Amino acid sequence: YNAGDEEVIQAMREFAGKVDGAKAALIERDYAKLGELMNSNFDLRRELYGDPVIGKENLEMIDIARNAGAYCKFPGSGGCIVG
């Protein structure tokens, strides 16, 4: 971001928009929309960093949750998910 990488800057703008959308979804109690935003948050992170950085075990957690019908994302830098 500080280096001015346009892809990273655009992703940070998208993350910020997702936060705004998540806040609105919580206020409106639109939990499906919140879940969609959670999934898209992870998808953007995956696109930005790539699977090798995300890690096989982290991707497996996401796959398990999504295959079970849950929305999910990393709450921070990985190692666990929320859904």
C-alpha positions as CSV (number, residue, x, y, z in Angstrom):
1,Y,0.0,0.0,0.0
2,N,2.6,2.5,1.1
3,A,4.7,1.7,-2.1
4,G,1.8,2.9,-4.2
5,D,0.9,-0.5,-5.7
6,E,-2.3,0.2,-7.5
7,E,-3.7,-3.3,-7.2
8,V,-3.2,-3.2,-3.4
9,I,-4.7,0.3,-3.2
10,Q,-7.8,-0.8,-5.1
11,A,-8.2,-3.9,-3.0
12,M,-8.0,-1.7,0.2
13,R,-10.8,0.5,-1.2
14,E,-12.8,-2.7,-1.9
15,F,-12.2,-4.0,1.6
16,A,-13.4,-0.6,3.0
17,G,-16.5,-0.8,0.9
18,K,-17.2,-4.3,2.2
19,V,-16.9,-3.0,5.8
20,D,-19.5,-0.3,5.1
21,G,-21.7,-2.9,3.5
22,A,-21.3,-5.2,6.4
23,K,-22.2,-2.4,8.9
24,A,-25.4,-1.7,6.9
25,A,-26.3,-5.4,6.7
26,L,-26.0,-5.7,10.4
27,I,-28.1,-2.6,11.0
28,E,-30.7,-4.0,8.6
29,R,-30.4,-7.5,10.0
30,D,-29.7,-8.8,6.5
31,Y,-27.5,-11.7,7.5
32,A,-27.5,-13.2,4.0
33,K,-25.9,-10.0,2.7
34,L,-23.5,-10.0,5.6
35,G,-22.5,-13.6,4.7
36,E,-22.0,-12.7,1.0
37,L,-19.7,-9.9,2.1
38,M,-17.8,-12.2,4.3
39,N,-17.3,-14.6,1.4
40,S,-16.3,-11.8,-1.0
41,N,-13.8,-10.5,1.5
42,F,-12.0,-13.8,1.6
43,D,-12.2,-14.1,-2.2
44,L,-10.6,-10.7,-2.6
45,R,-7.9,-11.6,-0.2
46,R,-7.2,-14.8,-2.0
47,E,-7.0,-13.0,-5.4
48,L,-4.7,-10.4,-4.0
49,Y,-2.3,-12.7,-2.1
50,G,-2.6,-16.1,-4.0
51,D,-3.1,-19.6,-2.7
52,P,0.6,-20.2,-1.8
53,V,0.4,-17.3,0.7
54,I,-3.0,-18.2,2.0
55,G,-1.9,-21.7,2.6
56,K,-3.3,-25.2,2.0
57,E,-4.7,-25.7,5.5
58,N,-6.4,-22.2,5.5
59,L,-8.0,-22.9,2.1
60,E,-9.2,-26.3,3.4
61,M,-11.0,-24.6,6.3
62,I,-12.7,-22.2,3.9
63,D,-13.7,-25.1,1.6
64,I,-15.1,-27.2,4.5
65,A,-17.2,-24.3,5.7
66,R,-18.5,-23.3,2.3
67,N,-19.3,-26.9,1.4
68,A,-21.4,-27.1,4.6
69,G,-23.3,-24.0,3.4
70,A,-21.6,-21.5,5.8
71,Y,-20.3,-18.1,4.9
72,C,-16.8,-17.5,6.2
73,K,-13.6,-15.4,6.2
74,F,-10.4,-14.9,8.1
75,P,-10.8,-12.7,11.2
76,G,-7.2,-11.6,10.8
77,S,-4.2,-13.0,9.2
78,G,-5.3,-16.6,9.0
79,G,-5.1,-19.8,11.1
80,C,-8.9,-19.7,11.9
81,I,-12.1,-18.6,10.2
82,V,-15.4,-17.0,11.3
83,G,-18.7,-17.9,9.8
